[in-house]
Every structure is written in C-alpha cells, then in structure tokens.
Amino acid sequence: MADVGESKVTGIIKSLNILENDLDSLTGKVGDMKKQLNVKTLGEIDTLLEKTREMAMKEAEVIINAAKEKANAESVKITQEGESKLAEIESNTNTHFDDIVKHVVSTILKV
C-alpha cells in the first residue's frame, strides 16, 4: 500500500515538475513577447513622430508661402502707390515749374 501511495506522490510530483517547467516556458515566452511588443511600439512611435514632423514641415511651408505671397502682393501695391504719388508730384512740378522758379528766384533775391 505504501508503494501505491508513493507512486501517486511521485506521479503528482512529476506532474507538478512538468507544470512548473511549462510555467517557466510560458513566462519566458511572455517576456520575449513583451520585448517584441516594446520594440514594435518604439518603432511605431518613431514612424508616427517622423510622419508628424513631415506634416508639420509641409504645413509650415504652406503658411510661409502664403505669407510670402501676401507680402509680395502688399509690396506690389505699395510700389504702385509710390509710383502713382511720384507721377503726381512730377506732374504738379511740371505744371507749376514756372511758378516754382519765380518763387525761388524772388526768395533768393529778397535775402
């Protein structure tokens, strides 16, 4: 009877050893899976970060180009206004040139 009990205990111990080995194997596999998941996650983070940078650069280029276009349009407008004012001054000077010369001469002679 002791042999039967001992063989049952031995069988249980063997089963427990197999279960322990299976648990150790599963623990190792889970550790490997965690490492793989971490590597994959870091890779995805890097990919998303790069895509975000590219999108930000493209958006910045769009904003900068829009600002350049607006500045160029404003520059053209200011140049046109300046040329218009210059033409008006030249026209007034040409129209009143004789009066200007007379005024300058009379001012100089009075002094």
DAPERA-V439711 format. One record per residue. N is the residue number from 1. RES is the residue in three letters. SS is DSSP state (H for helix, E for strand, C for the rest). Layout:
BEGIN
n;res;ss
N;RES;SS
N;RES;SS
END
This chain:
BEGIN
n;res;ss
1;MET;C
2;ALA;H
3;ASP;H
4;VAL;H
5;GLY;H
6;GLU;H
7;SER;H
8;LYS;H
9;VAL;H
10;THR;H
11;GLY;H
12;ILE;H
13;ILE;H
14;LYS;H
15;SER;H
16;LEU;H
17;ASN;H
18;ILE;H
19;LEU;H
20;GLU;H
21;ASN;H
22;ASP;H
23;LEU;H
24;ASP;H
25;SER;H
26;LEU;H
27;THR;H
28;GLY;H
29;LYS;H
30;VAL;H
31;GLY;H
32;ASP;H
33;MET;H
34;LYS;H
35;LYS;H
36;GLN;H
37;LEU;H
38;ASN;H
39;VAL;H
40;LYS;H
41;THR;H
42;LEU;H
43;GLY;H
44;GLU;H
45;ILE;H
46;ASP;H
47;THR;H
48;LEU;H
49;LEU;H
50;GLU;H
51;LYS;H
52;THR;H
53;ARG;H
54;GLU;H
55;MET;H
56;ALA;H
57;MET;H
58;LYS;H
59;GLU;H
60;ALA;H
61;GLU;H
62;VAL;H
63;ILE;H
64;ILE;H
65;ASN;H
66;ALA;H
67;ALA;H
68;LYS;H
69;GLU;H
70;LYS;H
71;ALA;H
72;ASN;H
73;ALA;H
74;GLU;H
75;SER;H
76;VAL;H
77;LYS;H
78;ILE;H
79;THR;H
80;GLN;H
81;GLU;H
82;GLY;H
83;GLU;H
84;SER;H
85;LYS;H
86;LEU;H
87;ALA;H
88;GLU;H
89;ILE;H
90;GLU;H
91;SER;H
92;ASN;H
93;THR;H
94;ASN;H
95;THR;H
96;HIS;C
97;PHE;H
98;ASP;H
99;ASP;H
100;ILE;H
101;VAL;H
102;LYS;H
103;HIS;H
104;VAL;H
105;VAL;H
106;SER;H
107;THR;H
108;ILE;H
109;LEU;H
110;LYS;H
111;VAL;C
END
